[in-house]
Amino acid sequence: MGEQLTWGREYLMVAPDHFRVEYAINPFMDLSTQPDPVTTRAQWDAIIAGIEAAGGAVEVLGQRQDSPDMVYAMNLGLPFQGGPGTVGRTAVLSHMRYAERRNETETAEQWFRDHEFATVSVGAQGVGAHFEAGDAFAWRGDLVVGFGPRTERLALKHLATELDVRVQGLEIVHPGMYHLDLSFCPLDSERAMVCPAAFTEASARQLLDLVPEALVLSEEEAMSFCANSIVIGRTILMPACPDRVRAQLEAWDFEVVIVGVEEFVKGGGAIRCLTNPLDVTLGRDLRTGEAKVVSA
């Protein structure tokens, strides 16, 4: 059995005060199918209740009225606690691929600064590279980053340099798994859910080589959003869990807790998209001192 993840107990979430489907920038968004505000709030509250019941904590950021997708807090930026040789806290801000989402970063930057994070930008408006934090995970000492639909390959070099870490770059090609957090979910220090269909053949091999013990998802299983889950110790909060996946997770002694988020799936995201971990630590969860990119 692998050791429990050392991060994932403190989260930032965005209150769904203005969540709606106002445009279509992924295959799940349909302007004719709008989320119900009452159900949306109940599902969002249930995520917080699930996190707290598992021993986690949540901080809440208000949603901009002009930013309906801001509720998907994972994409606001990549926050890190300081580690050995690092003072304070740092947040790498996202530079969204689509202009409709770029206002979110302005509000996120102010929140991070108010909470004593130094902020770093991978790309400024019209400059640099697009980067969306839903494409990045700290795991086994490396920063694992998906690129293609949302994050640009050039961003990998910026991330490696700014954070002084090794970046494992994976090319995403599946239109329905446009962020890495839809096809990859670290479970503990040895195990992760992985959907090879999301990637080029070379990147799928690279990712499977990184995972000592993978729960390999079929395309159909991954499209249930089961990888878009969060792990708190041995508890996994999941939006859905196919029977085969549940059987393997329970055989590995994980407790599966289902929290329905069907209203948020209408916008293309589930539990991981709605939660941004605040407790990833440089020097503990990410090795520093090796600024390089490894990509198939």
N, C-alpha and C positions, 0 to 999 in steps of 0.2 A: 504494500500500500504506500502511495506517495504521501509526502507531508502536505498538510493543509496549506492553501495559498496564504501568504503573509499579508495580502492586501484584499480589499473588497468588503470591509466592514463599515466604511464611512462613505456616504454618497451625497452628491449634489443632484437635486431634481428641480424641474421647472413646473410651477403650478399651471394646470391646463385651463387657464382663464379665457384664452382666446384661440383654443385649438379648433381648427377646421381644415377642410381640404379646399384650398383656394387656387391651386395650380397643380399641374401634373409633372413631377420630375422623377418619378419612378413607376414601375409597372403596376403598383398597387393603388395608386391614387386615381380616383374617379370623381370628378366634380359633382356628379349626380348622386353620389352616395356619401352623405355627410354624417359625421359622428354625432351621437346624441349627447348633449352636454351633461345630463344627469348621470347617465351610465359611464361616461368618460371620467367624471369626478370620482365615482364610486370605484372604478377600476384603479385609478391612480392612488386613491386612499388605500386600497387593498395591497398595493405594492409596498407602500410605507409600512403598513401593519405587518406584512410578511418579513420585511427587512428587520424591523424592530423585534419581532418574535424570535428571529434567528440570532439576535444579539448585535445587530448592526444599528447604525444611526443615519439620519438624513438631515441635510440642510436644504432649505427651499429658496429658490430664486423666483421672483415674479416674472410673468411672461409679458413681453412687449405686445401691444395690440396689433402692430403691423407685422408680426412675425409668427404666423400660425404653426410653423414647424419647430419653434424654439423649445417646445415641450420635450423634444428628443435631445436631452441634455448631454448625452454622450458625445455629441458632435461639436460642442462648444469649444473644447480645448482639451489639452492633455496635462493635468496637474500632477506635480510631484512634490513630495516632502523632501527636505534636505537630507543628505546622507553623509557618510565620511568624506571630508574634504569639501562639503557643500554647505553653504550658509543659507538659512531661510528656506523659502519655498518658491517653486517656479511653475508657471503654467505656459505651455506652448499653445498659442491661440490657433484655432482653425482659420483657414482661408477657404471659404466654401466654393465649390465648383459653380453653383448656381447663384446668380445675383439675388434671387428671391430670399436667400437665407443669410446674406452677408450682414444685415443689420444686427443679427443675433450676437455676433462677435463683439460689437461695441458694448453691449450691455454686459456680456460675460467678462470682458476685460475689466470693466469697472468693479464687478463683483470680486474678481480675483484680487485686484489691487486693494480693495477694501478689506480683504481677508489676508493681507500681507504676503501675497504671491507677487514675485517679479514676473513680468509677462514678456514672452518672446514671440515674435511673428515669423512663421515660415514664409509667408507671402503677404505683401501688402496689396491694396487695391490696384489691380492691373500690373503688379510686379511680382516676381518670384514664382512660387509654385503653389498650386492648390493642395491643401491638406485638410482632411476631415478626420477628427479624432476617433470616430467609430471604426477607423481602419487600423488602429494601433493598440497593441497589448504588450505589457511587460511580462515576459515569461521565460523562465530558466536562464535569467541573466541577460537576455537579449530583448530588444524592442522589435516585435514581430509586426510588420506593416504591410497591409494590402495596398495595391495601387492599380489604376486602370480607370474604372468608371468615375470615381470621385477624386481620390488622391493621385497626384501626378508622380511619375517616377523620380523627377528631379527633387521632390520633397524629401525623399529618403536620404539624399546626401546632406540636405540642410539639417534634418533631424539628427543624423549621426554626428555632424560637426557641432551643432548647438549644445547637444547633451553629452557629447564625448562618449557615445555608446556604439555598440555594434547593432546594426539594423539588418534584420532578415526581411528582404523584400519579396513579396509574393504577388504575382500578376493575376488579377481577378478578371474573368471574362464572362461570367454568367450575369445577365441583366437583372435577374431577380435577387441576386446576392451581391449587391453593388457595394456594400461595406463588408469588411472582414468580420465584423461581429454578427453577421448572418450565417457564416459558414465555419467559424472557429470559436470554440469556447474552452479556455483552460479550466480544468476541474481541480487539479492539485499539482504537485511538483512533477508528476510523471504522466498524468493522463489529461486528455483533452478530447472534445468532440470536434471532428473534422469532416467537411464535405468536399471531397476531391473534385466534384463536378463544378465547383465555383471557379476553378483555377485552370490555367494552362497545364498541360501534362507535366512540364518541367517543374512548375511551381508546386503542383500537388505532390510530386515526389519529394521536393525540398521540404515541404511542411511535414509530410509523414515521417521523413528522416529526423525531424526535430522532436517528434513526439514518441517517447519510449513505449507508451501504451495508448493507442488511439481507439476511440469509439468512432468508427467510420460510418458516416451518415450517407444514405442514399440521397439523390436529389429530391425525391418525394418527401423523405423525412425532414430534410433541411427546410423545405418550403412550408413546413408547419411552424417555422420560426423557433424550433426547439433549441437551436444553438444560440438564440438571442436571449440568453438566460444569465443570471448572476449566481455566484457561488459564495456562500458565507460559511466558512468552516466546512462541515459535511452536509450542509443544506443547500439545495439548488432550487431557486425560484424560477419557474419555467412557465411560459405562456401556453405551452402544449407539450405533450410527451408521447410519441408513438410507443406502442406496447413493447416492441423489441428494445428500444432505447431505454425505457423505464426498467426493463428486466436487467439490462447490463448495469445501469447506474445503481440499482438496489443491490446487485451482486457485489458491487464495489463499495457497499456500505454508505451510499449517499441517501439522504432523505429527499425525495422529490415532493415539492410543494407547487401545485398548479395555481397560478393567478391569471385568470382570464383577462386579456387586454384586446379583445376583438375590435373595440372602437379605435384603438391606436394603430392596429394593423391596417386600417383603412388609409392611414398616412404612410405606411411602409415600415413601421417599426414596432418593437415589442419591449420586453422588460430591460434588456441591456441598453437599447437605444434611449430609454427613458431615465437611465441612471448613470452618473459619471463618478467613478471611484476617486476619492480625494486622498487616499492613504498609500498610494504607490510611492515607494521610497528609493531615491537614487542611492546607489551603493549597497542596497540590500536586495531590491527586486531587479535592479538593472546594474550590471557591472559597468563602471566607468573606466576611462583610460584606453579605450580601443575604438576610436572613431573610424568606422568602416561600414560599407554596405556589402551584404552578400545577397545576390539575386541570381536566380537561374536564368 
